[in-house]
């Protein structure tokens, strides 16, 4: 049986799909990337914002058309969308064989396996990776206790729930035993890990334990909340050589009136101090952030404060996105909603600024030697593509490497050329 698993959304969904795949990885099961040649399509949806929900619905309807034409026998849907609105989905798209709102993807996978009469391979791994075999995401918690007024995550995922450290260590050891060399820690808020148990430095303790795993080379941290980054965590970046000198630190904005309206607990002073502390403690640190433009009431002055801050701080990596009013969130009903064209102009202005910043930063690496993890071969060019420790997969810079290398290698590469988002080098 050929199964196509379509994963929409963020790396946390990737982990969920991998858990699901492991439960249906039985005899005579083949996972394929082409939906048109599959017997069964499983869609793991995202519903964080309206465009994600629209993409999910479009993907479901395309799969249903394949079923109607006889090319596909079964269509299943799981993830955020059925967690959010299963009754409406079952009513509007009855052709789907099953909507699964469960948050535990082991259960989802078992239910689909039972439906398909799949006999799971034994002993089986806890995850069947969608990523290349040398890196994997480790989802350390689910849900969120932050109450940002624009965000639907708490409505969909519920309260923050940290995974037991013993479970995560076992999962990590299994991944490393099967070739993973880089673990990327993900959650809605990784820096809140353990706080639901009353443990302020749960993340620090977890990383220290993970770093003891033999053959694990890199540990990367995504989704760190500025309000929950502790002094101990910053010190760990100094102390633990396996921890990449890279942090994803979404600030969302820097104007205090906007931050307050968003329900963000950090002030502009707090955010600035945290960034300065990172850079003073770990000079080689790469800081990635995301910012939102067009939040209700964002004035020209508020935007100018954000624009000037980005110019001043010179983030190593930055993504900007537009505010979208989401039903059920307080921000959706706020007055002074911003015109869509203004949002677009503001977003483009920030990305143009970051384009220049990125070019300058990358150009400084020309002639220098940096360590790169090789991700894949570029079949068209005959070279390989990798990342530095300052780059996360799919969202950050690429390094194009010529030489005798293989995926999973971590090697020193001399940089010869650069643009804003790519580097070129050789061994």
ROPAPA-491487 format. One record per residue (C-alpha): residue number from 1; x, y, z. Coordinates in nm, 3 decimals. Example, Ala and Ser with C-alpha at 12.3 -4.5 7.8 and 13.67 -1.06 7.14 Angstrom:
! residues 2
n = 1 | xx = 1.230 | yy = -0.450 | zz = 0.780
n = 2 | xx = 1.367 | yy = -0.106 | zz = 0.714
! end
This chain:
! residues 427
n = 1 | xx = 0.000 | yy = 0.000 | zz = 0.000
n = 2 | xx = 0.134 | yy = 0.342 | zz = -0.099
n = 3 | xx = 0.071 | yy = 0.621 | zz = 0.153
n = 4 | xx = 0.126 | yy = 0.991 | zz = 0.099
n = 5 | xx = 0.153 | yy = 1.194 | zz = 0.421
n = 6 | xx = 0.117 | yy = 1.567 | zz = 0.357
n = 7 | xx = 0.250 | yy = 1.779 | zz = 0.641
n = 8 | xx = 0.140 | yy = 2.142 | zz = 0.647
n = 9 | xx = 0.270 | yy = 2.410 | zz = 0.880
n = 10 | xx = 0.558 | yy = 2.422 | zz = 1.124
n = 11 | xx = 0.828 | yy = 2.177 | zz = 1.241
n = 12 | xx = 0.607 | yy = 2.076 | zz = 1.533
n = 13 | xx = 0.366 | yy = 1.929 | zz = 1.280
n = 14 | xx = 0.657 | yy = 1.747 | zz = 1.118
n = 15 | xx = 0.722 | yy = 1.567 | zz = 1.447
n = 16 | xx = 0.354 | yy = 1.476 | zz = 1.477
n = 17 | xx = 0.353 | yy = 1.333 | zz = 1.124
n = 18 | xx = 0.664 | yy = 1.131 | zz = 1.199
n = 19 | xx = 0.499 | yy = 0.981 | zz = 1.508
n = 20 | xx = 0.190 | yy = 0.900 | zz = 1.302
n = 21 | xx = 0.398 | yy = 0.743 | zz = 1.023
n = 22 | xx = 0.570 | yy = 0.515 | zz = 1.271
n = 23 | xx = 0.236 | yy = 0.367 | zz = 1.375
n = 24 | xx = 0.141 | yy = 0.274 | zz = 1.017
n = 25 | xx = 0.488 | yy = 0.168 | zz = 0.904
n = 26 | xx = 0.385 | yy = -0.191 | zz = 0.855
n = 27 | xx = 0.453 | yy = -0.471 | zz = 0.614
n = 28 | xx = 0.396 | yy = -0.380 | zz = 0.247
n = 29 | xx = 0.363 | yy = -0.010 | zz = 0.339
n = 30 | xx = 0.547 | yy = 0.239 | zz = 0.120
n = 31 | xx = 0.553 | yy = 0.611 | zz = 0.195
n = 32 | xx = 0.564 | yy = 0.823 | zz = -0.121
n = 33 | xx = 0.573 | yy = 1.197 | zz = -0.195
n = 34 | xx = 0.333 | yy = 1.190 | zz = -0.489
n = 35 | xx = -0.034 | yy = 1.214 | zz = -0.390
n = 36 | xx = -0.158 | yy = 1.113 | zz = -0.735
n = 37 | xx = 0.012 | yy = 0.773 | zz = -0.711
n = 38 | xx = -0.094 | yy = 0.700 | zz = -0.355
n = 39 | xx = -0.358 | yy = 0.458 | zz = -0.232
n = 40 | xx = -0.409 | yy = 0.662 | zz = 0.085
n = 41 | xx = -0.354 | yy = 1.031 | zz = 0.158
n = 42 | xx = -0.311 | yy = 1.158 | zz = 0.513
n = 43 | xx = -0.313 | yy = 1.536 | zz = 0.561
n = 44 | xx = -0.171 | yy = 1.682 | zz = 0.882
n = 45 | xx = -0.311 | yy = 2.034 | zz = 0.884
n = 46 | xx = -0.215 | yy = 2.372 | zz = 1.024
n = 47 | xx = -0.478 | yy = 2.626 | zz = 1.133
n = 48 | xx = -0.266 | yy = 2.893 | zz = 1.300
n = 49 | xx = -0.373 | yy = 3.172 | zz = 1.063
n = 50 | xx = -0.629 | yy = 3.212 | zz = 0.786
n = 51 | xx = -0.386 | yy = 3.143 | zz = 0.496
n = 52 | xx = -0.285 | yy = 2.817 | zz = 0.667
n = 53 | xx = -0.649 | yy = 2.713 | zz = 0.702
n = 54 | xx = -0.716 | yy = 2.801 | zz = 0.339
n = 55 | xx = -0.415 | yy = 2.594 | zz = 0.232
n = 56 | xx = -0.540 | yy = 2.304 | zz = 0.442
n = 57 | xx = -0.890 | yy = 2.317 | zz = 0.293
n = 58 | xx = -0.751 | yy = 2.340 | zz = -0.060
n = 59 | xx = -0.525 | yy = 2.040 | zz = 0.005
n = 60 | xx = -0.814 | yy = 1.836 | zz = 0.144
n = 61 | xx = -1.037 | yy = 1.920 | zz = -0.153
n = 62 | xx = -0.761 | yy = 1.823 | zz = -0.397
n = 63 | xx = -0.724 | yy = 1.488 | zz = -0.220
n = 64 | xx = -1.101 | yy = 1.437 | zz = -0.229
n = 65 | xx = -1.101 | yy = 1.496 | zz = -0.606
n = 66 | xx = -0.837 | yy = 1.224 | zz = -0.643
n = 67 | xx = -1.060 | yy = 0.993 | zz = -0.441
n = 68 | xx = -1.362 | yy = 1.075 | zz = -0.655
n = 69 | xx = -1.165 | yy = 0.997 | zz = -0.971
n = 70 | xx = -1.067 | yy = 0.658 | zz = -0.830
n = 71 | xx = -0.696 | yy = 0.734 | zz = -0.811
n = 72 | xx = -0.698 | yy = 0.732 | zz = -0.430
n = 73 | xx = -0.892 | yy = 0.498 | zz = -0.203
n = 74 | xx = -0.876 | yy = 0.677 | zz = 0.133
n = 75 | xx = -0.832 | yy = 1.032 | zz = 0.264
n = 76 | xx = -0.768 | yy = 1.109 | zz = 0.630
n = 77 | xx = -0.725 | yy = 1.450 | zz = 0.796
n = 78 | xx = -0.561 | yy = 1.528 | zz = 1.129
n = 79 | xx = -0.384 | yy = 1.813 | zz = 1.305
n = 80 | xx = -0.494 | yy = 2.162 | zz = 1.397
n = 81 | xx = -0.790 | yy = 2.199 | zz = 1.162
n = 82 | xx = -1.002 | yy = 1.909 | zz = 1.297
n = 83 | xx = -0.890 | yy = 2.004 | zz = 1.649
n = 84 | xx = -1.045 | yy = 2.343 | zz = 1.580
n = 85 | xx = -1.362 | yy = 2.261 | zz = 1.385
n = 86 | xx = -1.428 | yy = 1.890 | zz = 1.335
n = 87 | xx = -1.810 | yy = 1.918 | zz = 1.331
n = 88 | xx = -1.809 | yy = 2.168 | zz = 1.044
n = 89 | xx = -1.551 | yy = 1.967 | zz = 0.852
n = 90 | xx = -1.745 | yy = 1.642 | zz = 0.878
n = 91 | xx = -2.056 | yy = 1.821 | zz = 0.757
n = 92 | xx = -1.892 | yy = 2.013 | zz = 0.470
n = 93 | xx = -1.650 | yy = 1.745 | zz = 0.340
n = 94 | xx = -1.816 | yy = 1.407 | zz = 0.402
n = 95 | xx = -1.596 | yy = 1.239 | zz = 0.140
n = 96 | xx = -1.306 | yy = 1.233 | zz = 0.389
n = 97 | xx = -1.282 | yy = 0.888 | zz = 0.548
n = 98 | xx = -1.181 | yy = 1.020 | zz = 0.887
n = 99 | xx = -1.109 | yy = 1.343 | zz = 1.072
n = 100 | xx = -0.889 | yy = 1.291 | zz = 1.377
n = 101 | xx = -0.884 | yy = 1.570 | zz = 1.639
n = 102 | xx = -0.667 | yy = 1.385 | zz = 1.890
n = 103 | xx = -0.350 | yy = 1.567 | zz = 2.002
n = 104 | xx = -0.167 | yy = 1.238 | zz = 2.063
n = 105 | xx = -0.045 | yy = 1.127 | zz = 1.721
n = 106 | xx = 0.039 | yy = 0.781 | zz = 1.844
n = 107 | xx = -0.334 | yy = 0.735 | zz = 1.892
n = 108 | xx = -0.410 | yy = 0.893 | zz = 1.552
n = 109 | xx = -0.162 | yy = 0.663 | zz = 1.382
n = 110 | xx = -0.303 | yy = 0.354 | zz = 1.552
n = 111 | xx = -0.658 | yy = 0.448 | zz = 1.453
n = 112 | xx = -0.559 | yy = 0.492 | zz = 1.089
n = 113 | xx = -0.357 | yy = 0.168 | zz = 1.098
n = 114 | xx = -0.664 | yy = -0.016 | zz = 1.229
n = 115 | xx = -0.879 | yy = 0.135 | zz = 0.954
n = 116 | xx = -0.628 | yy = 0.023 | zz = 0.690
n = 117 | xx = -0.567 | yy = -0.316 | zz = 0.857
n = 118 | xx = -0.195 | yy = -0.244 | zz = 0.882
n = 119 | xx = 0.021 | yy = -0.474 | zz = 1.087
n = 120 | xx = 0.296 | yy = -0.261 | zz = 1.237
n = 121 | xx = 0.654 | yy = -0.373 | zz = 1.202
n = 122 | xx = 0.797 | yy = -0.500 | zz = 1.529
n = 123 | xx = 1.004 | yy = -0.370 | zz = 1.689
n = 124 | xx = 0.928 | yy = -0.031 | zz = 1.537
n = 125 | xx = 1.084 | yy = 0.310 | zz = 1.587
n = 126 | xx = 0.888 | yy = 0.580 | zz = 1.767
n = 127 | xx = 0.922 | yy = 0.812 | zz = 1.464
n = 128 | xx = 0.955 | yy = 0.766 | zz = 1.090
n = 129 | xx = 1.148 | yy = 1.074 | zz = 0.982
n = 130 | xx = 1.037 | yy = 1.317 | zz = 0.712
n = 131 | xx = 1.363 | yy = 1.512 | zz = 0.747
n = 132 | xx = 1.699 | yy = 1.397 | zz = 0.611
n = 133 | xx = 1.839 | yy = 1.124 | zz = 0.835
n = 134 | xx = 2.107 | yy = 1.342 | zz = 0.996
n = 135 | xx = 1.882 | yy = 1.601 | zz = 1.161
n = 136 | xx = 1.551 | yy = 1.587 | zz = 1.342
n = 137 | xx = 1.317 | yy = 1.807 | zz = 1.539
n = 138 | xx = 1.254 | yy = 1.727 | zz = 1.905
n = 139 | xx = 0.917 | yy = 1.859 | zz = 2.026
n = 140 | xx = 0.972 | yy = 1.922 | zz = 2.395
n = 141 | xx = 0.624 | yy = 2.051 | zz = 2.481
n = 142 | xx = 0.286 | yy = 2.133 | zz = 2.333
n = 143 | xx = 0.030 | yy = 2.403 | zz = 2.399
n = 144 | xx = 0.095 | yy = 2.755 | zz = 2.529
n = 145 | xx = 0.031 | yy = 2.950 | zz = 2.848
n = 146 | xx = 0.115 | yy = 3.285 | zz = 2.688
n = 147 | xx = -0.188 | yy = 3.490 | zz = 2.601
n = 148 | xx = -0.084 | yy = 3.702 | zz = 2.307
n = 149 | xx = -0.403 | yy = 3.875 | zz = 2.195
n = 150 | xx = -0.356 | yy = 3.794 | zz = 1.825
n = 151 | xx = -0.278 | yy = 3.424 | zz = 1.860
n = 152 | xx = -0.503 | yy = 3.120 | zz = 1.817
n = 153 | xx = -0.255 | yy = 2.862 | zz = 1.951
n = 154 | xx = -0.397 | yy = 2.845 | zz = 2.306
n = 155 | xx = -0.746 | yy = 2.802 | zz = 2.158
n = 156 | xx = -0.630 | yy = 2.512 | zz = 1.941
n = 157 | xx = -0.357 | yy = 2.347 | zz = 2.150
n = 158 | xx = -0.462 | yy = 2.428 | zz = 2.506
n = 159 | xx = -0.235 | yy = 2.489 | zz = 2.805
n = 160 | xx = 0.139 | yy = 2.431 | zz = 2.797
n = 161 | xx = 0.235 | yy = 2.068 | zz = 2.860
n = 162 | xx = 0.605 | yy = 1.979 | zz = 2.895
n = 163 | xx = 0.711 | yy = 1.635 | zz = 2.784
n = 164 | xx = 0.887 | yy = 1.432 | zz = 3.057
n = 165 | xx = 1.265 | yy = 1.465 | zz = 3.030
n = 166 | xx = 1.310 | yy = 1.088 | zz = 3.045
n = 167 | xx = 1.082 | yy = 1.042 | zz = 2.743
n = 168 | xx = 1.265 | yy = 1.310 | zz = 2.545
n = 169 | xx = 1.606 | yy = 1.166 | zz = 2.628
n = 170 | xx = 1.492 | yy = 0.821 | zz = 2.518
n = 171 | xx = 1.353 | yy = 0.962 | zz = 2.194
n = 172 | xx = 1.673 | yy = 1.160 | zz = 2.133
n = 173 | xx = 1.895 | yy = 0.858 | zz = 2.197
n = 174 | xx = 1.691 | yy = 0.651 | zz = 1.952
n = 175 | xx = 1.722 | yy = 0.923 | zz = 1.687
n = 176 | xx = 2.097 | yy = 0.954 | zz = 1.736
n = 177 | xx = 2.138 | yy = 0.576 | zz = 1.727
n = 178 | xx = 1.980 | yy = 0.588 | zz = 1.380
n = 179 | xx = 2.206 | yy = 0.858 | zz = 1.241
n = 180 | xx = 2.075 | yy = 1.193 | zz = 1.364
n = 181 | xx = 2.359 | yy = 1.437 | zz = 1.437
n = 182 | xx = 2.161 | yy = 1.758 | zz = 1.490
n = 183 | xx = 1.859 | yy = 1.793 | zz = 1.718
n = 184 | xx = 1.641 | yy = 2.101 | zz = 1.679
n = 185 | xx = 1.431 | yy = 2.175 | zz = 1.987
n = 186 | xx = 1.081 | yy = 2.303 | zz = 1.909
n = 187 | xx = 0.764 | yy = 2.393 | zz = 2.097
n = 188 | xx = 0.520 | yy = 2.681 | zz = 2.103
n = 189 | xx = 0.757 | yy = 2.830 | zz = 2.365
n = 190 | xx = 1.070 | yy = 2.622 | zz = 2.426
n = 191 | xx = 1.185 | yy = 2.850 | zz = 2.709
n = 192 | xx = 0.872 | yy = 2.768 | zz = 2.909
n = 193 | xx = 0.977 | yy = 2.404 | zz = 2.927
n = 194 | xx = 0.936 | yy = 2.265 | zz = 3.280
n = 195 | xx = 0.764 | yy = 2.575 | zz = 3.419
n = 196 | xx = 0.433 | yy = 2.390 | zz = 3.430
n = 197 | xx = 0.610 | yy = 2.171 | zz = 3.689
n = 198 | xx = 0.753 | yy = 2.472 | zz = 3.871
n = 199 | xx = 1.104 | yy = 2.422 | zz = 3.725
n = 200 | xx = 1.244 | yy = 2.755 | zz = 3.607
n = 201 | xx = 1.551 | yy = 2.610 | zz = 3.435
n = 202 | xx = 1.399 | yy = 2.293 | zz = 3.297
n = 203 | xx = 1.524 | yy = 2.376 | zz = 2.947
n = 204 | xx = 1.880 | yy = 2.425 | zz = 3.069
n = 205 | xx = 1.874 | yy = 2.091 | zz = 3.248
n = 206 | xx = 1.725 | yy = 1.918 | zz = 2.944
n = 207 | xx = 1.991 | yy = 2.056 | zz = 2.709
n = 208 | xx = 2.268 | yy = 1.951 | zz = 2.948
n = 209 | xx = 2.130 | yy = 1.598 | zz = 2.950
n = 210 | xx = 2.092 | yy = 1.588 | zz = 2.571
n = 211 | xx = 2.450 | yy = 1.708 | zz = 2.528
n = 212 | xx = 2.575 | yy = 1.395 | zz = 2.705
n = 213 | xx = 2.448 | yy = 1.173 | zz = 2.420
n = 214 | xx = 2.742 | yy = 1.030 | zz = 2.229
n = 215 | xx = 2.749 | yy = 1.106 | zz = 1.854
n = 216 | xx = 2.509 | yy = 1.400 | zz = 1.889
n = 217 | xx = 2.700 | yy = 1.695 | zz = 1.746
n = 218 | xx = 2.465 | yy = 1.995 | zz = 1.739
n = 219 | xx = 2.166 | yy = 2.108 | zz = 1.947
n = 220 | xx = 1.964 | yy = 2.400 | zz = 1.810
n = 221 | xx = 1.702 | yy = 2.609 | zz = 1.989
n = 222 | xx = 1.392 | yy = 2.753 | zz = 1.819
n = 223 | xx = 1.091 | yy = 2.947 | zz = 1.951
n = 224 | xx = 1.254 | yy = 3.108 | zz = 2.257
n = 225 | xx = 1.033 | yy = 3.368 | zz = 2.427
n = 226 | xx = 1.223 | yy = 3.683 | zz = 2.532
n = 227 | xx = 1.036 | yy = 3.694 | zz = 2.865
n = 228 | xx = 1.143 | yy = 3.340 | zz = 2.959
n = 229 | xx = 1.511 | yy = 3.341 | zz = 2.860
n = 230 | xx = 1.705 | yy = 3.304 | zz = 3.185
n = 231 | xx = 2.059 | yy = 3.406 | zz = 3.275
n = 232 | xx = 2.136 | yy = 3.037 | zz = 3.312
n = 233 | xx = 2.027 | yy = 2.968 | zz = 2.954
n = 234 | xx = 2.249 | yy = 3.244 | zz = 2.817
n = 235 | xx = 2.540 | yy = 3.109 | zz = 3.022
n = 236 | xx = 2.475 | yy = 2.764 | zz = 2.874
n = 237 | xx = 2.544 | yy = 2.903 | zz = 2.527
n = 238 | xx = 2.889 | yy = 2.995 | zz = 2.658
n = 239 | xx = 2.950 | yy = 2.662 | zz = 2.828
n = 240 | xx = 2.802 | yy = 2.386 | zz = 2.612
n = 241 | xx = 2.991 | yy = 2.341 | zz = 2.286
n = 242 | xx = 2.721 | yy = 2.120 | zz = 2.132
n = 243 | xx = 2.466 | yy = 2.401 | zz = 2.167
n = 244 | xx = 2.469 | yy = 2.601 | zz = 1.842
n = 245 | xx = 2.545 | yy = 2.970 | zz = 1.887
n = 246 | xx = 2.204 | yy = 3.050 | zz = 1.743
n = 247 | xx = 1.873 | yy = 3.141 | zz = 1.899
n = 248 | xx = 1.532 | yy = 3.204 | zz = 1.749
n = 249 | xx = 1.393 | yy = 3.490 | zz = 1.961
n = 250 | xx = 1.063 | yy = 3.625 | zz = 1.820
n = 251 | xx = 1.011 | yy = 3.978 | zz = 1.957
n = 252 | xx = 0.699 | yy = 4.057 | zz = 1.744
n = 253 | xx = 0.744 | yy = 4.434 | zz = 1.793
n = 254 | xx = 0.946 | yy = 4.689 | zz = 1.987
n = 255 | xx = 0.706 | yy = 4.981 | zz = 2.034
n = 256 | xx = 0.580 | yy = 4.965 | zz = 2.392
n = 257 | xx = 0.219 | yy = 5.065 | zz = 2.312
n = 258 | xx = 0.200 | yy = 4.788 | zz = 2.052
n = 259 | xx = 0.365 | yy = 4.531 | zz = 2.280
n = 260 | xx = 0.120 | yy = 4.617 | zz = 2.557
n = 261 | xx = -0.179 | yy = 4.590 | zz = 2.324
n = 262 | xx = -0.047 | yy = 4.255 | zz = 2.197
n = 263 | xx = -0.036 | yy = 4.121 | zz = 2.552
n = 264 | xx = 0.339 | yy = 4.063 | zz = 2.530
n = 265 | xx = 0.497 | yy = 4.060 | zz = 2.878
n = 266 | xx = 0.834 | yy = 4.207 | zz = 2.772
n = 267 | xx = 0.885 | yy = 4.581 | zz = 2.732
n = 268 | xx = 1.117 | yy = 4.735 | zz = 2.476
n = 269 | xx = 1.372 | yy = 4.784 | zz = 2.754
n = 270 | xx = 1.349 | yy = 4.415 | zz = 2.849
n = 271 | xx = 1.394 | yy = 4.302 | zz = 2.490
n = 272 | xx = 1.688 | yy = 4.531 | zz = 2.428
n = 273 | xx = 1.857 | yy = 4.416 | zz = 2.749
n = 274 | xx = 1.812 | yy = 4.049 | zz = 2.657
n = 275 | xx = 1.967 | yy = 4.098 | zz = 2.312
n = 276 | xx = 2.258 | yy = 4.294 | zz = 2.459
n = 277 | xx = 2.311 | yy = 4.022 | zz = 2.720
n = 278 | xx = 2.325 | yy = 3.754 | zz = 2.450
n = 279 | xx = 2.574 | yy = 3.949 | zz = 2.240
n = 280 | xx = 2.795 | yy = 4.047 | zz = 2.532
n = 281 | xx = 2.804 | yy = 3.694 | zz = 2.670
n = 282 | xx = 2.833 | yy = 3.512 | zz = 2.336
n = 283 | xx = 2.982 | yy = 3.749 | zz = 2.074
n = 284 | xx = 2.955 | yy = 3.489 | zz = 1.796
n = 285 | xx = 2.581 | yy = 3.441 | zz = 1.863
n = 286 | xx = 2.338 | yy = 3.459 | zz = 1.571
n = 287 | xx = 1.998 | yy = 3.595 | zz = 1.672
n = 288 | xx = 1.696 | yy = 3.524 | zz = 1.456
n = 289 | xx = 1.368 | yy = 3.707 | zz = 1.517
n = 290 | xx = 1.022 | yy = 3.757 | zz = 1.371
n = 291 | xx = 0.822 | yy = 4.077 | zz = 1.378
n = 292 | xx = 0.460 | yy = 4.161 | zz = 1.303
n = 293 | xx = 0.346 | yy = 4.468 | zz = 1.113
n = 294 | xx = -0.002 | yy = 4.614 | zz = 1.084
n = 295 | xx = -0.124 | yy = 4.524 | zz = 1.433
n = 296 | xx = -0.440 | yy = 4.726 | zz = 1.512
n = 297 | xx = -0.345 | yy = 5.076 | zz = 1.615
n = 298 | xx = 0.013 | yy = 5.051 | zz = 1.490
n = 299 | xx = 0.081 | yy = 5.415 | zz = 1.404
n = 300 | xx = 0.342 | yy = 5.552 | zz = 1.167
n = 301 | xx = 0.543 | yy = 5.639 | zz = 1.477
n = 302 | xx = 0.516 | yy = 5.282 | zz = 1.613
n = 303 | xx = 0.634 | yy = 5.142 | zz = 1.282
n = 304 | xx = 0.922 | yy = 5.391 | zz = 1.269
n = 305 | xx = 1.033 | yy = 5.273 | zz = 1.613
n = 306 | xx = 1.036 | yy = 4.913 | zz = 1.486
n = 307 | xx = 1.213 | yy = 5.004 | zz = 1.163
n = 308 | xx = 1.483 | yy = 5.201 | zz = 1.343
n = 309 | xx = 1.532 | yy = 4.924 | zz = 1.597
n = 310 | xx = 1.593 | yy = 4.670 | zz = 1.321
n = 311 | xx = 1.846 | yy = 4.903 | zz = 1.161
n = 312 | xx = 2.018 | yy = 4.950 | zz = 1.495
n = 313 | xx = 2.022 | yy = 4.592 | zz = 1.624
n = 314 | xx = 2.116 | yy = 4.432 | zz = 1.291
n = 315 | xx = 1.955 | yy = 4.093 | zz = 1.351
n = 316 | xx = 2.139 | yy = 3.805 | zz = 1.190
n = 317 | xx = 1.815 | yy = 3.653 | zz = 1.060
n = 318 | xx = 1.471 | yy = 3.814 | zz = 1.045
n = 319 | xx = 1.126 | yy = 3.734 | zz = 0.915
n = 320 | xx = 0.838 | yy = 3.982 | zz = 0.896
n = 321 | xx = 0.470 | yy = 3.898 | zz = 0.863
n = 322 | xx = 0.143 | yy = 4.085 | zz = 0.851
n = 323 | xx = -0.119 | yy = 4.087 | zz = 1.125
n = 324 | xx = -0.425 | yy = 3.882 | zz = 1.036
n = 325 | xx = -0.741 | yy = 3.921 | zz = 1.249
n = 326 | xx = -0.830 | yy = 3.575 | zz = 1.375
n = 327 | xx = -1.180 | yy = 3.488 | zz = 1.497
n = 328 | xx = -1.186 | yy = 3.423 | zz = 1.869
n = 329 | xx = -0.885 | yy = 3.640 | zz = 1.947
n = 330 | xx = -0.917 | yy = 3.977 | zz = 2.126
n = 331 | xx = -0.709 | yy = 4.154 | zz = 1.861
n = 332 | xx = -0.963 | yy = 4.074 | zz = 1.589
n = 333 | xx = -1.217 | yy = 4.312 | zz = 1.741
n = 334 | xx = -0.980 | yy = 4.597 | zz = 1.825
n = 335 | xx = -1.045 | yy = 4.937 | zz = 1.667
n = 336 | xx = -0.805 | yy = 5.104 | zz = 1.424
n = 337 | xx = -0.746 | yy = 4.802 | zz = 1.203
n = 338 | xx = -0.471 | yy = 4.872 | zz = 0.949
n = 339 | xx = -0.533 | yy = 4.875 | zz = 0.575
n = 340 | xx = -0.392 | yy = 4.573 | zz = 0.394
n = 341 | xx = -0.187 | yy = 4.784 | zz = 0.155
n = 342 | xx = -0.020 | yy = 4.960 | zz = 0.447
n = 343 | xx = 0.066 | yy = 4.624 | zz = 0.603
n = 344 | xx = 0.220 | yy = 4.505 | zz = 0.279
n = 345 | xx = 0.426 | yy = 4.822 | zz = 0.235
n = 346 | xx = 0.555 | yy = 4.801 | zz = 0.591
n = 347 | xx = 0.646 | yy = 4.434 | zz = 0.561
n = 348 | xx = 0.831 | yy = 4.490 | zz = 0.234
n = 349 | xx = 1.020 | yy = 4.786 | zz = 0.378
n = 350 | xx = 1.147 | yy = 4.579 | zz = 0.669
n = 351 | xx = 1.249 | yy = 4.289 | zz = 0.447
n = 352 | xx = 1.440 | yy = 4.525 | zz = 0.218
n = 353 | xx = 1.628 | yy = 4.657 | zz = 0.521
n = 354 | xx = 1.704 | yy = 4.303 | zz = 0.635
n = 355 | xx = 1.818 | yy = 4.209 | zz = 0.284
n = 356 | xx = 2.095 | yy = 4.468 | zz = 0.307
n = 357 | xx = 2.184 | yy = 4.370 | zz = 0.663
n = 358 | xx = 2.211 | yy = 4.005 | zz = 0.563
n = 359 | xx = 2.430 | yy = 4.088 | zz = 0.266
n = 360 | xx = 2.674 | yy = 4.283 | zz = 0.480
n = 361 | xx = 2.691 | yy = 4.011 | zz = 0.743
n = 362 | xx = 2.740 | yy = 3.734 | zz = 0.489
n = 363 | xx = 3.007 | yy = 3.931 | zz = 0.301
n = 364 | xx = 3.216 | yy = 3.946 | zz = 0.617
n = 365 | xx = 3.248 | yy = 3.568 | zz = 0.603
n = 366 | xx = 3.429 | yy = 3.569 | zz = 0.268
n = 367 | xx = 3.778 | yy = 3.427 | zz = 0.317
n = 368 | xx = 3.687 | yy = 3.275 | zz = 0.653
n = 369 | xx = 3.647 | yy = 2.909 | zz = 0.743
n = 370 | xx = 3.319 | yy = 2.801 | zz = 0.903
n = 371 | xx = 3.180 | yy = 2.464 | zz = 1.001
n = 372 | xx = 2.896 | yy = 2.344 | zz = 0.781
n = 373 | xx = 2.658 | yy = 2.050 | zz = 0.815
n = 374 | xx = 2.586 | yy = 1.899 | zz = 0.472
n = 375 | xx = 2.214 | yy = 1.849 | zz = 0.407
n = 376 | xx = 2.183 | yy = 1.726 | zz = 0.049
n = 377 | xx = 2.331 | yy = 1.711 | zz = -0.298
n = 378 | xx = 2.227 | yy = 1.964 | zz = -0.558
n = 379 | xx = 2.170 | yy = 1.724 | zz = -0.846
n = 380 | xx = 2.159 | yy = 1.997 | zz = -1.111
n = 381 | xx = 2.484 | yy = 2.166 | zz = -1.012
n = 382 | xx = 2.671 | yy = 1.866 | zz = -0.877
n = 383 | xx = 2.756 | yy = 2.050 | zz = -0.555
n = 384 | xx = 2.621 | yy = 2.003 | zz = -0.204
n = 385 | xx = 2.400 | yy = 2.224 | zz = 0.010
n = 386 | xx = 2.446 | yy = 2.271 | zz = 0.383
n = 387 | xx = 2.413 | yy = 2.512 | zz = 0.674
n = 388 | xx = 2.636 | yy = 2.679 | zz = 0.930
n = 389 | xx = 2.559 | yy = 2.651 | zz = 1.301
n = 390 | xx = 2.391 | yy = 2.993 | zz = 1.257
n = 391 | xx = 2.126 | yy = 2.855 | zz = 1.022
n = 392 | xx = 1.817 | yy = 2.645 | zz = 1.079
n = 393 | xx = 1.677 | yy = 2.422 | zz = 0.802
n = 394 | xx = 1.429 | yy = 2.568 | zz = 0.552
n = 395 | xx = 1.416 | yy = 2.919 | zz = 0.702
n = 396 | xx = 1.776 | yy = 3.043 | zz = 0.702
n = 397 | xx = 2.082 | yy = 3.072 | zz = 0.480
n = 398 | xx = 2.226 | yy = 2.796 | zz = 0.264
n = 399 | xx = 2.590 | yy = 2.714 | zz = 0.201
n = 400 | xx = 2.677 | yy = 2.568 | zz = -0.141
n = 401 | xx = 2.980 | yy = 2.342 | zz = -0.102
n = 402 | xx = 3.205 | yy = 2.189 | zz = -0.366
n = 403 | xx = 3.419 | yy = 1.893 | zz = -0.267
n = 404 | xx = 3.405 | yy = 1.531 | zz = -0.162
n = 405 | xx = 3.134 | yy = 1.540 | zz = 0.107
n = 406 | xx = 2.821 | yy = 1.351 | zz = 0.207
n = 407 | xx = 2.494 | yy = 1.444 | zz = 0.382
n = 408 | xx = 2.543 | yy = 1.452 | zz = 0.759
n = 409 | xx = 2.909 | yy = 1.551 | zz = 0.741
n = 410 | xx = 3.012 | yy = 1.850 | zz = 0.955
n = 411 | xx = 3.317 | yy = 2.001 | zz = 0.792
n = 412 | xx = 3.520 | yy = 2.325 | zz = 0.780
n = 413 | xx = 3.436 | yy = 2.516 | zz = 0.461
n = 414 | xx = 3.621 | yy = 2.822 | zz = 0.332
n = 415 | xx = 3.371 | yy = 3.083 | zz = 0.210
n = 416 | xx = 3.452 | yy = 3.230 | zz = -0.132
n = 417 | xx = 3.134 | yy = 3.414 | zz = -0.230
n = 418 | xx = 2.820 | yy = 3.550 | zz = -0.065
n = 419 | xx = 2.486 | yy = 3.713 | zz = -0.129
n = 420 | xx = 2.210 | yy = 3.806 | zz = 0.114
n = 421 | xx = 2.086 | yy = 3.454 | zz = 0.180
n = 422 | xx = 2.346 | yy = 3.215 | zz = 0.036
n = 423 | xx = 2.714 | yy = 3.140 | zz = 0.077
n = 424 | xx = 2.950 | yy = 2.950 | zz = -0.154
n = 425 | xx = 3.263 | yy = 2.771 | zz = -0.041
n = 426 | xx = 3.492 | yy = 2.473 | zz = -0.073
n = 427 | xx = 3.677 | yy = 2.236 | zz = 0.155
! end
